[in-house]
């Protein structure tokens, strides 16, 4: 009598060989070419001044608060002055009135690059967290306000991040279809320093992942600007992510909506949240 288990065992090496060939036929995509160094067009001191302005006008910017709404008006005014068309999207969730502010500057192509930052804070004054991230969006509007671009630039200041990325989840109804968006870059904790290297996070809360090209492009940009390699998951860490997905941050919900998204976390992948809970009134 023929024992089927023998044949199954015999096929295992063949299956392994097919898998190896599948992943060997195409080389890993490299990062896209880098443009001008960021410090040529984007001044860190200017961003720090803008972050200080955000804190001075609204120390408490928790979701739905008066300070959160005041900051939304500040962002919208900055976008308009720099020639962006602005959409103010008000919505209600968790018994709070929230608002997303989305600025768009048309390029030669309809294809979009989207930059996202949570505007609401989890602590007071959260200068290194949401204030710095909001300031980065405003500085990007200033930098690109008078510069022609090939692709359409979208800057999104989203609300409700501390309530489970509510604004990021709603953003999909404002920006283009995923097929028209070449990439989404979420920024968080840009004001944090210390020993933690910036992290490039391309995970969602399920099996969705950012494209390898987008992750490598973001990592290469960070390497060029910081003279170091952005932190990332080890091989064992990646296997753990496949088994237990955990995509903290706005990139997680955007990946779940089929957008190609990564998050650049200034304080490391998980430490941003820990920092922003400190109340230092």
C-alpha positions in Angstrom: 0.0 0.0 0.0 1.3 3.5 -0.9 1.8 5.7 2.0 0.6 9.3 1.1 2.7 10.9 3.8 5.9 9.8 2.0 4.8 11.7 -1.1 3.9 14.8 0.9 7.3 14.8 2.5 8.9 14.4 -0.9 7.1 17.4 -2.2 8.3 19.7 0.6 11.7 20.5 -1.0 10.1 21.2 -4.3 7.6 23.6 -2.7 10.5 25.3 -0.9 12.4 25.7 -4.2 9.4 27.2 -5.9 9.0 29.7 -3.1 12.6 30.7 -3.3 12.5 31.1 -7.0 9.3 33.3 -6.7 11.1 35.7 -4.5 14.4 35.6 -6.5 13.0 36.6 -9.9 12.6 40.3 -9.0 15.1 42.4 -7.1 13.8 44.5 -4.2 12.7 48.0 -5.3 15.1 50.7 -4.4 14.2 54.1 -3.0 13.1 56.9 -5.2 15.7 59.5 -6.1 16.1 62.2 -3.4 15.4 65.9 -4.1 17.0 68.9 -2.4 18.2 68.3 1.2 15.4 69.2 3.5 17.5 71.8 5.3 17.9 73.8 2.0 14.2 74.6 1.9 12.9 73.7 5.3 14.4 75.5 8.3 14.2 73.7 11.7 14.4 77.0 13.6 11.4 78.3 11.7 9.5 75.2 12.5 10.3 75.6 16.2 9.1 79.2 16.2 5.8 78.0 14.5 5.4 75.3 17.1 5.9 77.9 19.9 3.2 80.0 18.2 0.8 77.1 18.2 1.4 76.5 21.9 1.1 80.2 22.8 -2.2 80.5 21.1 -3.6 77.2 22.5 -1.9 75.3 25.3 -4.8 72.9 25.6 -5.5 71.4 22.1 -7.3 68.2 23.2 -9.8 66.9 20.7 -12.9 69.1 20.4 -11.6 71.7 22.8 -11.6 75.5 22.1 -7.8 75.3 21.6 -8.1 72.5 19.1 -10.6 74.6 17.0 -8.5 77.7 17.4 -5.5 75.8 16.0 -7.6 74.5 13.1 -8.4 78.1 12.1 -4.7 79.0 12.4 -3.8 76.1 10.1 -6.6 76.9 7.6 -5.5 80.5 7.4 -1.9 79.5 6.8 -2.8 77.2 4.0 -4.9 79.9 2.3 -2.2 82.5 2.5 0.2 80.1 0.8 -2.2 79.5 -2.1 -3.7 76.2 -1.1 -7.3 75.5 -1.6 -8.8 74.6 1.8 -11.5 72.2 2.8 -12.7 72.3 6.4 -14.5 69.1 7.2 -16.5 69.2 10.4 -17.9 66.0 11.9 -19.1 64.8 15.3 -17.9 61.6 17.0 -17.7 60.4 20.6 -19.9 63.4 21.6 -17.3 65.8 20.4 -17.3 68.3 17.5 -14.2 67.6 15.5 -12.7 69.2 12.4 -10.2 68.2 9.7 -8.4 70.9 7.7 -7.2 69.8 4.3 -5.1 72.0 2.0 -4.5 71.1 -1.6 -2.1 72.6 -4.1 -2.5 71.4 -7.6 0.6 70.1 -9.5 1.1 69.2 -13.2 -0.4 65.8 -12.5 -3.6 64.8 -10.7 -1.6 62.2 -8.8 -1.2 63.1 -5.2 1.3 63.0 -2.4 -0.4 63.4 1.0 1.2 64.5 4.3 -0.9 63.9 7.5 -0.5 65.1 11.1 -2.7 64.8 14.1 -3.6 68.2 15.4 -5.2 67.3 18.7 -3.1 66.7 21.7 -3.2 64.0 24.3 -1.5 66.2 26.9 -0.8 69.9 27.7 1.0 71.6 26.1 2.3 68.7 24.0 4.9 71.0 22.3 7.1 68.2 21.0 4.2 66.2 19.8 1.1 67.6 18.1 2.4 71.2 18.2 5.6 70.3 16.3 3.7 68.1 13.8 1.2 70.9 13.1 4.0 73.4 12.7 5.6 71.0 10.2 2.5 71.1 8.0 2.3 74.9 8.2 6.0 75.1 7.2 5.5 72.7 4.3 2.7 75.0 3.1 5.1 77.9 3.3 7.9 76.0 1.5 5.7 74.7 -1.4 3.5 77.8 -1.6 5.6 79.4 -4.4 7.2 76.3 -5.9 5.8 74.4 -8.9 5.5 70.7 -8.4 4.8 67.8 -10.7 2.3 66.1 -8.4 -0.6 67.6 -6.4 0.3 68.1 -2.8 -2.2 67.5 0.0 -1.6 68.6 3.6 -4.1 67.2 6.1 -4.4 68.4 9.7 -6.6 65.8 11.2 -8.6 65.7 14.5 -9.4 62.9 16.9 -6.1 61.2 16.9 -6.2 60.5 20.6 -9.7 59.0 20.1 -8.5 56.2 17.8 -7.4 58.2 14.7 -11.0 59.3 13.9 -9.9 62.2 11.6 -7.5 59.9 9.7 -10.2 57.4 9.1 -12.5 60.2 7.8 -9.7 61.6 5.6 -10.4 59.0 2.9 -13.6 60.8 1.9 -11.7 64.0 1.3 -8.6 63.1 -0.6 -8.5 61.2 -3.9 -9.1 57.5 -4.5 -6.2 55.3 -3.4 -5.4 54.7 -7.0 -4.6 58.4 -7.5 -2.5 58.7 -4.3 1.1 57.8 -4.9 2.0 57.9 -1.2 0.9 59.1 2.3 3.4 60.3 4.8 2.2 60.6 8.4 4.3 62.6 10.8 4.3 62.2 14.6 6.4 63.4 17.4 8.8 65.4 15.2 9.9 67.5 18.2 11.3 64.6 20.2 15.0 64.2 20.5 17.0 62.0 22.7 18.6 58.6 21.9 15.7 57.1 20.0 16.2 57.3 16.2 13.3 58.3 14.0 11.3 55.2 13.0 9.6 54.5 9.7 6.4 52.6 10.5 4.6 50.9 7.7 2.3 48.5 9.6 -1.5 48.5 9.9 -3.7 46.6 12.4 -4.2 43.7 10.0 -2.1 42.3 7.2 -1.8 45.5 5.1 1.7 46.9 4.7 3.2 50.0 3.1 5.0 49.3 -0.2 8.6 48.4 0.2 9.5 51.3 -2.2 7.7 53.9 0.0 9.3 52.5 3.2 12.8 52.5 1.6 12.3 56.0 0.2 11.3 57.4 3.6 14.2 55.6 5.3 16.7 56.9 2.7 15.4 60.4 3.3 15.9 60.1 7.0 19.4 58.6 6.5 20.4 61.5 4.4 19.1 64.1 6.8 20.1 62.6 10.1 23.3 60.8 9.1 21.9 57.7 10.6 19.7 54.8 9.7 16.0 55.0 10.6 15.0 52.3 13.1 13.0 49.4 11.9 11.9 46.0 12.8 14.3 43.1 12.9 13.6 39.9 11.0 12.1 38.4 14.2 10.2 41.6 14.8 8.7 41.4 11.3 7.6 37.8 11.9 6.0 38.9 15.1 4.2 41.7 13.3 2.8 39.2 10.8 1.4 37.1 13.7 0.3 40.0 15.9 -0.4 43.1 13.8 -0.3 46.4 15.7 -0.3 49.5 13.6 -0.4 52.5 16.0 -0.9 55.8 14.3 -2.8 57.3 11.4 -0.9 55.2 8.9 -2.6 52.1 10.2 -6.2 53.2 9.4 -5.0 54.6 6.0 -3.4 51.4 5.1 -6.6 49.6 6.0 -8.3 51.9 3.5 -5.9 50.8 0.7 -3.7 53.9 0.8 0.1 53.3 0.6 1.1 55.0 3.9 4.0 55.2 6.3 4.5 57.1 9.5 7.7 58.9 10.4 7.8 58.8 14.2 10.3 61.3 15.7 10.5 59.6 19.1 10.6 56.0 17.8 7.7 53.7 16.9 6.0 53.4 20.2 7.5 56.2 22.4 5.5 59.0 20.8 2.4 58.0 22.6 4.2 57.7 25.9 5.7 61.2 25.6 2.4 62.9 24.7 0.6 61.7 27.8 2.7 63.9 30.1 0.8 66.9 31.4 3.2 69.7 32.2 0.9 72.6 32.8 
